[in-house]
């Protein structure tokens, strides 16, 4: 069981510990230790926010370790097929919705830009279909380092920083001739018919953690360990925190719960935008449907890393609770999923795409690479089962507005690709 934090912050003059031994220069740990000694324990959310996005020492702001050399590898890094199938999903939804004349692709946290590049390749291949449509790409990215990498990959470096009279902080033209804009917040993205994409975005947002005790719900906090200078530990709040009052649902059955309020706010915004302007949102991430408890973990050099050691040097993440996202859509949109990645990709035709690529590849090495990446994406033991797809769609996409009166007269709605089992909640 976790110790309970003292009601008041303890006054102690802990010696400056050996943070350096923990890897990195220890600056972030020293910064946190000073803060904790001065003002007492912080929420896990505040700890995550500091460790990941602190302007000077945060993991994403300094590094952003995606890819082979980084701390984690994402599906688009593994295979181009992944992004191509997602590109096809957007085009098929755009067609099912009657081919509107504008098409904004909005990606939240685009990583290195690999996924966007794969989607743009599909858009180029299907340019005859999209010819009368005004297509643009809008990337929501807080990391200056990653936005530079994205710009180099997508535009070949043809970008213009701080465009005038625009909410974007940078803009450019993709190698395929499509305008791309960069923003720090989803609120800055212009309104209009949009398709949203959040791939491994929600899992990095700060979570609050709660533990059920004899005295009711208590929040899990991060504090300095009084026994070991400059070592962090988890403690329980002495009383019920405002977060525990606001975020725990009365019907909660679990004993340990993680809640990500920021994800809730973003889903509310997406749902409001889709309800008002049309479009759809596709969320792909590892997560669960309100069943898991403690999923907070760290990754460094592709290995699990203790979340409290050497903050700022590892990626911190928690599984997405899709049942919470569904609740936060508040009925403004319909929701589909979550369904497992391997089901979604199978429904999207990954097997056929693999066959075509295998037939067209000349050498054994390429074929082996294709089979290996297919296995990574689809194998239930690898990414096939732990990653899920979840979508927000306008209600009319799934139910005809006048269905009740004359069901026969309406043509049937095309099924939503990828989600062949329509889980209508």
C-alpha positions as CSV (number, residue, x, y, z in Angstrom):
1,X,0.0,0.0,0.0
2,X,1.2,3.5,-0.7
3,X,2.1,5.8,2.2
4,X,-0.2,8.8,2.8
5,X,1.3,12.2,2.3
6,X,1.4,14.3,5.4
7,X,-1.4,16.9,5.5
8,X,1.2,19.7,5.4
9,X,4.3,19.6,3.3
10,X,7.2,18.3,5.4
11,X,10.1,20.7,6.0
12,X,13.3,18.9,5.3
13,X,16.7,19.8,4.1
14,X,17.5,16.7,2.0
15,X,21.0,16.5,0.7
16,X,21.5,17.0,-3.1
17,X,21.3,13.4,-4.3
18,X,23.1,11.6,-7.0
19,X,20.6,12.4,-9.8
20,X,23.4,12.1,-12.4
21,X,23.7,8.4,-11.7
22,X,20.1,8.0,-13.0
23,X,21.1,9.0,-16.5
24,X,21.0,12.4,-18.2
25,X,22.2,15.5,-16.4
26,X,19.5,15.2,-13.7
27,X,18.4,18.9,-14.2
28,X,14.7,17.9,-14.4
29,X,14.9,15.8,-11.2
30,X,16.6,18.7,-9.4
31,X,14.0,21.1,-10.6
32,X,11.2,18.7,-9.4
33,X,12.9,18.0,-6.1
34,X,13.1,21.8,-5.4
35,X,9.4,22.2,-6.3
36,X,8.3,19.3,-4.1
37,X,10.3,20.4,-1.1
38,X,8.9,23.9,-1.4
39,X,5.2,23.1,-2.0
40,X,4.6,19.4,-1.3
41,X,3.4,16.5,-3.5
42,X,2.1,17.1,-7.0
43,X,-0.5,15.1,-9.0
44,X,0.7,12.5,-11.5
45,X,-0.8,14.8,-14.2
46,X,1.5,17.7,-13.1
47,X,4.5,15.3,-12.9
48,X,3.8,14.0,-16.4
49,X,3.3,17.5,-17.8
50,X,6.7,18.7,-16.3
51,X,8.6,15.5,-17.4
52,X,7.3,15.6,-21.0
53,X,6.7,19.2,-21.9
54,X,8.7,21.5,-19.6
55,X,10.2,24.1,-22.0
56,X,13.8,23.6,-20.9
57,X,14.0,19.9,-19.8
58,X,10.9,18.1,-21.0
59,X,11.3,14.9,-22.9
60,X,9.3,16.0,-26.0
61,X,10.6,19.5,-26.0
62,X,14.2,18.3,-25.9
63,X,14.2,15.0,-27.8
64,X,10.9,13.5,-29.0
65,X,12.4,10.0,-29.4
66,X,10.4,8.5,-32.2
67,X,11.8,5.8,-34.5
68,X,14.6,3.2,-34.4
69,X,17.1,5.5,-32.6
70,X,14.5,6.9,-30.2
71,X,12.6,5.4,-27.3
72,X,9.6,4.0,-29.0
73,X,8.5,3.0,-32.5
74,X,5.1,3.7,-33.9
75,X,3.0,1.9,-36.5
76,X,3.7,4.4,-39.4
77,X,7.5,3.9,-38.6
78,X,7.0,0.2,-39.1
79,X,5.1,0.1,-42.4
80,X,3.9,2.5,-45.1
81,X,0.8,0.2,-45.5
82,X,-0.5,1.5,-42.1
83,X,-0.8,5.1,-43.3
84,X,-2.0,4.2,-46.7
85,X,-5.0,2.3,-45.3
86,X,-5.8,5.2,-43.0
87,X,-5.6,7.5,-46.1
88,X,-8.1,5.2,-47.8
89,X,-10.4,5.3,-44.7
90,X,-10.6,9.1,-45.0
91,X,-11.3,9.1,-48.7
92,X,-14.0,6.4,-48.4
93,X,-15.6,8.4,-45.5
94,X,-15.4,11.6,-47.6
95,X,-17.1,9.7,-50.5
96,X,-19.8,8.2,-48.2
97,X,-20.6,11.7,-47.0
98,X,-21.2,12.9,-50.5
99,X,-17.8,14.3,-51.5
100,X,-17.9,17.8,-49.9
101,X,-15.9,20.4,-51.7
102,X,-13.3,21.0,-49.0
103,X,-11.3,18.4,-47.1
104,X,-9.1,19.5,-44.1
105,X,-7.0,16.7,-42.7
106,X,-6.1,17.7,-39.1
107,X,-3.5,15.6,-37.3
108,X,-2.9,15.9,-33.6
109,X,0.7,15.2,-32.5
110,X,2.0,14.1,-35.9
111,X,5.3,12.7,-34.6
112,X,7.9,12.8,-37.4
113,X,5.3,13.3,-40.1
114,X,5.6,9.8,-41.4
115,X,1.8,9.0,-41.2
116,X,0.9,12.3,-42.9
117,X,3.4,11.5,-45.7
118,X,1.9,8.1,-46.3
119,X,-1.7,9.5,-46.3
120,X,-0.6,12.2,-48.8
121,X,0.8,9.5,-51.0
122,X,-2.6,7.9,-51.2
123,X,-4.2,11.3,-51.9
124,X,-1.8,11.8,-54.8
125,X,-2.5,8.3,-56.2
126,X,-6.3,9.1,-56.0
127,X,-6.0,12.7,-57.2
128,X,-8.5,12.0,-59.9
129,X,-11.1,11.3,-57.2
130,X,-10.1,14.3,-55.2
131,X,-9.6,16.6,-58.2
132,X,-12.6,18.9,-57.5
133,X,-11.9,19.1,-53.8
134,X,-9.9,21.7,-51.9
135,X,-7.5,19.6,-49.8
136,X,-5.3,21.0,-47.0
137,X,-3.4,19.6,-44.1
138,X,-3.3,21.1,-40.6
139,X,-0.8,19.8,-38.0
140,X,-1.3,20.4,-34.3
141,X,2.3,20.2,-32.8
142,X,3.7,21.8,-29.7
143,X,7.3,20.6,-30.1
144,X,9.5,23.0,-32.1
145,X,12.0,20.2,-32.8
146,X,9.3,17.8,-34.2
147,X,7.7,20.5,-36.3
148,X,11.1,21.1,-38.0
149,X,11.4,17.3,-38.7
150,X,7.8,17.2,-40.1
151,X,8.5,20.3,-42.3
152,X,11.6,18.7,-43.7
153,X,9.9,15.4,-44.4
154,X,6.6,16.8,-45.9
155,X,7.7,19.9,-47.7
156,X,11.4,19.2,-48.3
157,X,12.0,22.3,-46.2
158,X,9.8,24.7,-48.2
159,X,8.2,26.5,-45.2
160,X,7.5,30.0,-44.1
161,X,7.5,30.7,-40.4
162,X,5.0,33.1,-38.7
163,X,2.7,33.7,-41.7
164,X,0.8,37.0,-41.4
165,X,-2.9,37.2,-40.4
166,X,-3.1,33.5,-39.7
167,X,-3.4,31.5,-36.5
168,X,-0.8,29.1,-37.8
169,X,2.8,29.5,-36.7
170,X,4.3,28.0,-39.9
171,X,3.0,27.0,-43.3
172,X,4.3,25.3,-46.4
173,X,3.4,23.3,-49.5
174,X,3.7,19.5,-49.4
175,X,5.9,17.7,-52.0
176,X,2.6,16.7,-53.6
177,X,1.4,20.3,-53.8
178,X,-1.0,20.4,-50.9
179,X,-0.9,23.4,-48.4
180,X,0.2,22.5,-44.9
181,X,-0.2,24.6,-41.7
182,X,1.1,24.2,-38.2
183,X,-0.7,25.1,-35.0
184,X,0.0,24.9,-31.3
185,X,-3.6,24.2,-30.3
186,X,-6.6,22.5,-31.9
187,X,-8.6,25.7,-31.2
188,X,-6.4,27.6,-33.7
189,X,-7.3,25.2,-36.6
190,X,-9.8,27.0,-38.8
191,X,-13.4,25.7,-38.6
192,X,-14.8,23.8,-41.6
193,X,-15.4,20.3,-42.9
194,X,-12.5,18.3,-41.4
195,X,-11.2,14.8,-40.9
196,X,-9.2,14.5,-37.6
197,X,-6.5,12.0,-36.9
198,X,-5.0,11.2,-33.4
199,X,-2.5,8.3,-33.7
200,X,-0.7,7.7,-30.4
201,X,-1.7,11.2,-29.3
202,X,-4.0,10.7,-26.3
203,X,-1.6,8.2,-24.5
204,X,0.9,10.9,-23.8
205,X,-1.6,13.4,-22.2
206,X,-1.2,13.8,-18.5
207,X,-3.4,11.5,-16.3
208,X,-4.7,11.7,-12.7
209,X,-4.5,8.5,-10.7
210,X,-6.9,7.5,-8.0
211,X,-6.9,4.7,-5.4
212,X,-10.0,3.4,-3.5
213,X,-9.3,3.2,0.2
214,X,-11.3,2.5,3.4
215,X,-11.8,6.2,3.7
216,X,-13.0,6.6,0.1
217,X,-11.2,7.7,-3.1
218,X,-7.7,9.2,-2.7
219,X,-5.5,10.7,-5.4
220,X,-2.1,9.2,-6.0
221,X,0.6,12.0,-5.8
222,X,4.3,12.2,-6.5
223,X,6.6,13.3,-3.7
224,X,10.2,13.2,-2.5
225,X,11.1,10.1,-0.5
226,X,12.1,11.3,2.9
227,X,14.4,8.3,3.4
228,X,16.3,8.7,0.1
229,X,17.2,12.3,-1.0
230,X,16.3,13.2,-4.6
231,X,14.4,10.0,-5.1
232,X,10.7,10.3,-6.0
233,X,7.9,8.1,-4.7
234,X,4.1,7.7,-4.9
235,X,2.0,8.8,-2.0
236,X,-1.8,9.0,-1.4
237,X,-3.5,12.4,-0.8
238,X,-4.5,12.8,2.9
239,X,-8.1,13.7,1.9
240,X,-10.2,13.7,-1.2
241,X,-8.8,16.1,-3.9
242,X,-10.9,18.2,-6.2
243,X,-9.8,15.9,-9.1
244,X,-11.1,12.8,-7.2
245,X,-14.4,14.6,-6.6
246,X,-14.8,15.6,-10.2
247,X,-13.4,12.7,-12.2
248,X,-14.5,9.5,-10.5
249,X,-17.9,8.3,-11.9
250,X,-20.3,7.2,-9.1
251,X,-20.8,3.8,-10.8
252,X,-17.0,3.1,-10.8
253,X,-16.3,-0.5,-10.0
254,X,-12.5,-0.6,-10.2
255,X,-10.2,0.1,-7.2
256,X,-7.6,2.0,-9.2
257,X,-8.5,4.5,-11.9
258,X,-6.6,6.7,-14.3
259,X,-8.4,9.7,-15.8
260,X,-7.1,12.1,-18.5
261,X,-9.2,15.3,-18.3
262,X,-7.2,16.8,-21.2
263,X,-8.3,14.0,-23.5
264,X,-11.9,14.6,-22.4
265,X,-11.6,18.3,-23.3
266,X,-10.1,17.5,-26.7
267,X,-12.8,14.9,-27.5
268,X,-15.5,17.5,-26.5
269,X,-13.9,19.9,-29.0
270,X,-13.7,17.3,-31.8
271,X,-17.3,16.2,-31.2
272,X,-18.5,19.8,-31.2
273,X,-16.7,20.6,-34.5
274,X,-17.9,17.4,-36.2
275,X,-21.5,18.1,-35.1
276,X,-21.3,21.6,-36.4
277,X,-19.1,21.3,-39.6
278,X,-19.2,17.6,-40.5
279,X,-16.3,15.2,-41.0
280,X,-15.0,12.5,-38.7
281,X,-12.3,11.7,-36.2
282,X,-10.2,8.6,-36.1
283,X,-8.3,7.7,-32.9
284,X,-5.7,4.9,-32.9
285,X,-4.0,4.2,-29.7
286,X,-3.3,1.5,-27.1
287,X,-6.0,1.4,-24.6
288,X,-9.0,-0.4,-23.1
289,X,-12.8,0.1,-22.7
290,X,-12.9,1.1,-19.0
291,X,-11.5,-2.2,-17.7
292,X,-7.8,-1.6,-16.9
293,X,-6.4,0.0,-13.8
294,X,-2.7,0.8,-13.5
295,X,-1.2,1.4,-17.0
296,X,1.2,4.3,-16.3
297,X,4.6,3.4,-17.7
298,X,7.9,4.8,-19.1
299,X,9.9,3.8,-22.2
300,X,13.6,4.5,-22.8
301,X,15.6,3.0,-25.6
302,X,12.7,0.7,-26.4
303,X,12.7,-0.8,-22.9
304,X,10.3,-0.3,-19.9
305,X,11.7,2.4,-17.6
306,X,10.7,3.3,-14.1
307,X,8.3,6.2,-14.4
308,X,9.7,8.1,-11.4
309,X,13.4,7.7,-12.2
310,X,15.4,10.3,-14.3
311,X,12.3,12.3,-15.3
312,X,12.7,14.1,-18.7
313,X,14.8,11.2,-20.1
314,X,12.0,8.8,-20.9
315,X,8.7,8.8,-22.7
316,X,5.8,8.5,-20.2
317,X,2.5,7.1,-21.3
318,X,-0.8,5.6,-20.1
319,X,-3.4,3.5,-21.9
320,X,-6.3,5.4,-23.3
321,X,-9.7,4.7,-21.6
322,X,-12.0,4.7,-24.6
323,X,-15.1,4.4,-22.4
324,X,-14.2,7.8,-21.0
325,X,-13.7,9.3,-24.5
326,X,-17.1,7.9,-25.5
327,X,-18.7,9.6,-22.4
328,X,-16.9,12.8,-23.2
329,X,-18.4,12.9,-26.7
330,X,-21.6,13.6,-24.8
331,X,-23.8,12.2,-27.6
332,X,-22.9,15.1,-29.9
333,X,-21.5,12.5,-32.4
334,X,-21.9,8.8,-32.8
335,X,-18.9,6.7,-31.7
336,X,-17.6,3.5,-33.2
337,X,-15.2,1.1,-31.5
338,X,-12.8,0.6,-29.9
339,X,-11.9,-2.4,-32.2
340,X,-8.5,-4.1,-32.2
341,X,-6.0,-2.8,-34.7
342,X,-5.7,-6.2,-36.5
343,X,-9.5,-6.3,-37.0
344,X,-9.5,-2.7,-38.4
345,X,-6.6,-3.3,-40.7
346,X,-8.0,-6.6,-41.9
347,X,-11.4,-4.9,-42.6
348,X,-9.4,-2.2,-44.5
349,X,-7.8,-4.8,-46.8
350,X,-4.3,-5.1,-45.4
351,X,-4.0,-8.7,-46.6
352,X,-4.7,-7.8,-50.2
353,X,-2.3,-4.8,-50.0
354,X,0.4,-7.1,-48.6
355,X,0.0,-9.6,-51.5
356,X,0.3,-6.8,-54.1
357,X,3.5,-5.4,-52.5
358,X,5.0,-8.9,-52.2
359,X,4.3,-9.6,-55.9
360,X,5.9,-6.3,-56.8
361,X,9.0,-6.5,-54.7
362,X,12.0,-7.8,-56.5
363,X,14.3,-9.0,-53.7
364,X,14.1,-11.3,-50.7
365,X,15.1,-8.7,-48.2
366,X,12.2,-6.4,-49.1
367,X,9.8,-9.3,-48.9
368,X,11.1,-10.3,-45.5
369,X,10.8,-6.7,-44.3
370,X,7.2,-6.6,-45.5
371,X,6.3,-9.8,-43.8
372,X,8.0,-8.7,-40.6
373,X,6.2,-5.3,-40.5
374,X,2.9,-7.1,-41.2
375,X,3.5,-9.4,-38.3
376,X,4.3,-6.4,-36.0
377,X,1.1,-4.6,-36.9
378,X,-1.2,-7.7,-36.9
379,X,0.2,-10.2,-34.4
380,X,-2.1,-10.3,-31.3
381,X,1.1,-10.6,-29.2
382,X,2.7,-7.5,-30.7
383,X,0.5,-4.5,-31.8
384,X,-2.5,-6.4,-33.2
385,X,-4.4,-6.6,-30.0
386,X,-3.1,-3.8,-27.8
387,X,-3.8,-1.0,-30.3
388,X,-7.4,0.0,-30.9
389,X,-9.3,2.1,-33.4
390,X,-12.1,4.4,-32.3
391,X,-14.1,6.9,-34.4
392,X,-16.4,9.9,-34.0
393,X,-18.9,10.4,-36.8
394,X,-21.9,12.6,-37.3
395,X,-25.1,10.8,-36.3
396,X,-26.6,11.1,-39.8
397,X,-23.7,9.1,-41.1
398,X,-25.1,6.0,-39.3
399,X,-28.8,6.7,-39.0
400,X,-31.0,8.5,-41.6
401,X,-32.6,11.6,-40.0
402,X,-36.1,10.5,-41.2
403,X,-35.6,6.8,-40.7
404,X,-38.6,6.4,-38.5
405,X,-41.1,7.5,-41.1
406,X,-40.2,5.8,-44.4
407,X,-37.4,3.4,-44.0
408,X,-37.9,1.9,-47.5
409,X,-37.5,5.2,-49.5
410,X,-34.0,5.9,-48.3
411,X,-31.0,4.3,-50.0
412,X,-29.0,2.3,-47.4
413,X,-26.1,4.1,-45.8
414,X,-22.7,2.6,-46.9
415,X,-21.0,0.8,-44.0
416,X,-18.1,2.5,-42.2
417,X,-14.9,1.0,-43.5
418,X,-12.7,-0.7,-40.9
419,X,-15.5,-1.0,-38.4
420,X,-17.5,-3.8,-40.1
421,X,-19.1,-4.5,-36.7
422,X,-20.9,-1.3,-36.0
423,X,-20.8,-1.1,-32.2
424,X,-23.4,1.6,-31.8
425,X,-23.3,2.8,-28.2
